[in-house]
Amino acid sequence: MLSIDTLGADPSYRPKLLLADDDEVSLMLIAVALRERGFDVVEAGSGERALQLLTERPVDAVVLDAMMPGRDGFETCRALRAMPGHERVPVLMLTGLDDNASISRAFDAGADDFFVKSHQWSLLAGRLHYLLRAAQTRQELERSKSKLARAQDLARMGSFDWRRSSTRNAGHFVLSPEGLRVFGLPPHGEMSLHRLLRMVPEDERHGLIEMLDEVVRTSSVVARDVSVTVVDGRQRIVHVEAEPEFNDSGYCVGYTGIVQDVTDRRVAEDRIRHLANFDALTGLPNRRQLMWRAERSLDAARRSGHQVALLMIDIDRFKVINDTLGHVAGDDLLIEVARRLRACVRHSDQVIEGTLESQGSRSHRTLEAVGRLGGDEFVALLPEVGGEADAERVAQRMLDATRDPIFVGGQECFVTASVGIALYPRDGATVADLMRNSDVAMYSVKSAGRNARALYTPHLAGRGREKLELESALHKAIERDELVLHYQPMIDVRAARMVGVEALMRWNRNGALVAPVDFIPLAEETGLIVPLSEWALREAARQAKAWQVSFGFSDPVAVNLPNRLFERSDLVEHIHQAASHYGVPHRAIKLEITETGLMRDLQNVIPSLHRLNEIGVEIAIDDFGTGYSSLAYLTTLPISEVKIDRSFVRDLGITPQSSAVVTAIIALARSLGLRVVAEGVENLRQMEVLHRLGCGVMQGYLFSRPIPPDDLEAWLKNTILPRRAPWIGQAGALDAAAEARANTLGR
């Protein structure tokens, strides 16, 4: 067979010829002449011999004498063409007959060329070289065509040709075999333009025909995706591209182009578009899609003059459910809440492309949706409302929908939500304004107790800005040395002496003291309570050392710590470093934890309590009586002191219930071997009742307000040492009366 690579790359290559002629003289002369002119010739004396040699060796071309006895050149050529692998071998027919009938017969037999016998061997050699080059070109074209067909198959692509008709019919339409496969037809099937159009869905067909009429009328380029139902019933998307062809007169005579099955690409694009615009967990529009819809809604509202509402929805106490039942249950809860919220509006999942003007004057209504911003936070966009009443109605519908029980993690959960509402243009001219202000309104609901809705007002924004400013200033309070500790003495009233102090944090902001109630809750919320508490421990240790040097102070300083600090593994090390740095014993620091905080995270706190107890740090339970402590836990906790909450002390001597509670607390503490301290003692009546009930250690305004550290020594010198305070005399009288009663009973 013809070697294209060899012929093209090696000039010394001698083409292999098979020469068949029954005339031995002619056979010899032609063979010698062709060998001299660069050919490698194999000789055959008959047609039968030629066919036999072809089965034994490949050749680049065959030269046959037309007139041979037995099987002549015409029959030999026909037999050669029937042999596998020889369909394209170039065949030149030698004939002595220079007439059209012989030439036609040669071509009918499968010959590629003919040559009239003569002694002009150079002409024959040139004719053969031309025949070989033509065969090489044809083989290259066929290989390129095969590669193109393979590439088109892989790309699910084919070509077509459409010629205009002078009549009113659809013209002549031809699809390549690859194009036929795009539409589910076999390579040798037929496809008319009418049949192709019938594959297009009926609701799209009319618009496509109008578009094609316009394209043909204007001789413009076609580039469009078309939905079709192919022969086997599958729904596919076919991309069509075509360009017009013109004759010499500039008249459009037809179109040539390609068709390509782009269904998989479109599915992938739709999937990517969905992932970019919708939340993976709930399927709701995500922040990106919501912002886009909100921008379009405001554009429409500016043109039409109507209002837009944005609702910020946050699930109340979602973290409790997530932490208790696990993240899988939390995800299930979010999915169900999303479903319920979505049902409360005219939700649209469509990713709207292009301009809304092209879709009608009321097309902005299709932007309405509920989306998920992230976590447990959702947003409802209402692109057209009549006023705040419409928005509140939708918000109430959402609150009602979330209240029904939800079963997740094998447990029935009750969920509520907080909803903040902002309206365009009243509450903001941009999407960012509406998002911020609806968020402010939502957090006002959180602060007021949750499970409600609220409209944004400028007053709420002012409070929000104040909170933000306060938070920012609190971040800098430590580094600016604005925090101070004031100390309230704890008094043993029987001995009329101080037995310890409680450190109470104050914030010296711009020359004025900020009360703890105004910044401690914010510190808890933002997490700043941790660095503030660590500073308080260091400062208490430093102050204990300063008092020790100044006037021999050796009592413990009580520091209130949040329960989250007791959960930290480095708390013991932190206290050890503070005490060691200032040279005071560990017992110089006493830690107080509220009963409520203790019971909320008891299992996480207990290990730290034991480690602290081991190094000599005492633990006191603050606000005792308000946290519903379990007696079983109290018998095992490493605590040394309970502090009776001021709410029980306030009504002592007025209501018998308060005396009963205090009596029970004192009896319980004594049975467990714990000290008792009464907080909030403000008058002699309260002190007398406590003294009578057996509580000897107290603190409160009756003895001293929280005072700066520099004033403590002066207070001791002016109050305790000279025993001038009214409560000291009263306490002495109480002790004397008690002693007299005891003596009387003894007699």
Secondary structure, DSSP 8 states (H G I E B T S, - for coil): ---HHHHHH-TT---EEEEE-S-HHHHHHHHHHHHHTT-EEEEESSHHHHHHHHHHS--SEEEEES--SSS-HHHHHHHHHHSTT-TT--EEEEES--SHHHHHHHHHHT-SEEEE--S-HHHHHHHHHHHHHHHHHHHHHHHHHHHHHHHHHHTTEEEEEEE--SSSS--EEEE-HHHHHHTT--TT----HHHHHHTS-HHHHHHHHHHHHHHHHHT--EEEEEEEE-TTS-EEEEEEEEEEEE-TTS-EEEEEEEEEE-HHHHHHHHHHHHHHHB-TTT-SB-HHHHHHHHHHHHHHHHHH--EEEEEEEEETTHHHHHHHH-HHHHHHHHHHHHHHHHTTTT-------S-GGGG-TTGGGGG-EEEEEETTEEEEEEEEESSHHHHHHHHHHHHHHHHS-EEETTEEE---EEEEEEEETTT-SSHHHHHHHHHHHHHHHHHTTSSEEEE--HHHHHHHHHHHHHHHHHHHHTTTT-EEEEEEEEEETTTTEEEEEEEEEEEEETTEEE-HHHHHHHHHHHTTHHHHHHHHHHHHHHHHHHHHHHH---S-EEEE--HHHHT-TTHHHHHHHHHHHHT--GGGEEEEEEHHHHHHTHHHHHHHHHHHHHTT-EEEEEEETSS---HHHHTTS---EEEE-HHHHTTTTT-HHHHHHHHHHHHHHHHHT-EEEE----SHHHHHHHHHHT--EE-STTT---B-GGGHHHHIIIIITTT-SHHHHHHHHHHHHHHHHHHHHH-
